[in-house]
């Protein structure tokens, strides 16, 4: 187990992210049917952290996630639906497609 000191928590020291590029691993493996998100709880919970980083003036926030366990490029596992969900909540968001070897 890792125990952080209170001074190590970002909420205690937002200056630690000011003008920094942040890579944030998020768990957006959410339930969906026919391209529609059914349960957005995980996405909504991540917004607290993302908005904290924005308020702390992080230079750039890169979200890293996956959806399901795709074998190839099946459309059902695309994060585009997550992007469409986030777009109205995070106005300045962009989508970048990446896969190993590309």
N, C-alpha and C positions, 0 to 999 in steps of 0.2 A: 504494500500500500504506500502511496505517495501522500505525504501531508504537506500542504502548502502553508507558509506563514501568511498572516493577514496582509502583510505588505506586498506579497507576491501576487495577490489577486488583482486582476485588471480593474475591477470596480473601485479598488482603493488607489489605483495609479493609472488613470486614463492617459496620462502623458506618455506612457510606454509605447503607445501605438501611433501617436501623432506623427504624421508624415511618413509612415511606414507602409510598405506593401504587406498585406495580410492574406495568407492562404488559410481558409477556413474549411475544414472537412465537416460537411453536414450530412445527416442521414435523411435523405428525401425518398427513401424506399417506401412510398405511401401506396395505399390501396386505391385503385382506379378501375373503372369499367368504361369501355368504349371511348377511351381518351379523356374521360372526365374524372377528376379527383373526387373520391368519395370521402376520404378522411384526411384532412389537411392539418391535423394536430401537430405533426412533426415540423411541418413548414412554418406554421404559426409560432411555434416555440422558438424556432431559430431566428425569427425576426427581432426578438429582444436583443440577442447578441449582435446581429447585423446593425441594428439601429444604434446600439451602444458604440460600436466601432465607427460608424458614420459620425456620431456626435463627438467622439474623441478625435475626429479629424484624421482618420486613417487615410493615407494617400490613395490606396486602391485595395478593394476587398475582392478576393477571388474565391468563389464558392466551388467546392469540389465534392461531387457526389456520384452516385450511380443509381440505377433503377432496375431491380430484378437481377436475373442472372442470364444475360443474353449470351448466345453462342456466336452470333454474327451481328448484323445490323438490323435486327427486327424492330420495326417502327413502334411496336407496343412498349418497348423499353427506352424510348427516347425521352430525354429530359425536357423536350420542348413543352410538354404539358405543364411541367413545373415552372418553366420560364413564363408561360402565359399566365399562370396563377400569380407569380411574383411581380410581374410587370406593373400592374396597377398599385401595388404596395411599395415597390422600390422603383421609382420613376427612372432612375439613372442606371438601369441594369442592362447588360448585353448578354447574348448567348454565344458561346463558342463551342463548336463541335470538336471533340478530340477523341481519339481512340489509340491504343498502343499501336505503334508502327505507322501512324499517319503523319 
